[in-house]
Amino acid sequence: MQARHVTFGIKSIPTDYRNVRDAWREADAIPLIESAWLWDHMIPIREPRSGPMLEGWTLLAALAAQTSRLRLGLMVTGNTNRRPAILAKIAATVDVISGGRLEFGIGAGGGQHPLAMVEYEMYGVPSFPMSEAIARLDEACELIRRLWTEPVVDHDGPHYRARGTFCEPKPIQKPHPPFVIAGSGERMSLRVVARHANTWNFPVMDPAGELKTFRHKSQVLDEHCAAIGRDPREIGRQVYLVTSLHDPPATREALRSFAAAGATQLIIGLRDPYAPGLMQRLAEELIAPVAEQLS
């Protein structure tokens, strides 16, 4: 794939409003940090599961009002957590509040991973076999797009219905906020990405072990795009790396490696709480050296 401009962002764990707010305000003043992200979990993904966790879309709306420049979104919304028409309304509201800065992150959700099942059981979220969850994601993306771009929508699909539904006001961004879709399954998920995404999200827990996987999945995505006549260069490649500032050279090398493999958005996740000045350190020690080398 031809090299493209690479941007950098952060992802925060939303356990404390003031702490995340202050970190995002700091990041908002640093041009090298172009986007900021939360997640869509209702409880911590690690023990103790009874710890604090703020609801993602509510917090995103508050942070949209507290910032002025950052692109922002959830990485990623679980599709089964909310009905698509309601989610379209929520996301359109955040785009309006932010002045048109929303990145609409979404994934299938509803799978049967043991950690996810605990959360779904607590909150009454339906769980489906992965094939059905992906089919629901496919249909939801189409319905949400229509609600953002058409005056009134009637939809009668296998999983969702809408009757004379309108979403007003529309999002500020035209034709709609960009879809950032997570998925790695080669037969189904990446086909949904090829059909609907402006950006593909690929999470990384082990940079050394998953670089090869990223290259392979990206090639599969290119092939799915070709099969439907879509230029794969229309889809950005977002990589999320959980890291720290304990070993800046290793982190910089991981960022450079994924950029060389075709990533166009590099999102850095740091453990909370976020100390004052942390975003500036991240920009100076990690982002600036990599950005200079890639320029």
NORSUL-V740129 format. One record per helix or strand of 2 or more residues. SS is the DSSP state (2 for helix, 1 for strand). FROM is the first residue (numbers start at 0). TO is the last residue. Records with the same first field share a line. If there is no record, write none. Layout:
BEGIN
SS: FROM-TO, FROM-TO
END
This chain:
BEGIN
1: 6-10, 34-37, 70-73, 76-77, 101-106, 152-155, 160-164, 177-181, 198-203, 235-241, 264-268
2: 16-27, 55-65, 78-80, 83-97, 113-122, 129-148, 188-195, 206-226, 231-233, 247-259, 277-293
END
